[in-house]
Amino acid sequence: MRTSTLLDTATATGTTRLPDSLCTHTPKCPTAASPDHEAARVVAAHPEQGWALLCNAVLVFEDTGELLPDGQVIAPHRPLMVTA
């Protein structure tokens, strides 16, 4: 038996955004495929666990890593500290 979740938003067109009812602000959040996908608003956050769910179904982690709705993993991309 299959159950539906907030992240289960794939359609025949390949759209992986959350339902528009959760993204009611203007302008609409960038899609998960957009280069600026990190600019989407947070819809759920658990800082004690180190993650937040964005309006475009991207999970961002406190180490700057990401999990995209299609399962793709984005490695942490913190700026490196330069020592003199």
Number of C-alpha atoms within 10 A of each C-alpha: 2 4 5 7 7 10 17 15 15 13 9 5 6 9 14 20 25 20 15 12 7 12 19 11 10 6 8 13 21 17 20 23 15 11 9 11 18 19 14 20 17 17 13 12 15 10 10 7 9 12 18 20 20 23 27 30 26 26 22 21 18 14 12 14 15 22 17 17 21 16 9 9 12 12 11 13 10 10 7 6 6 5 4 3
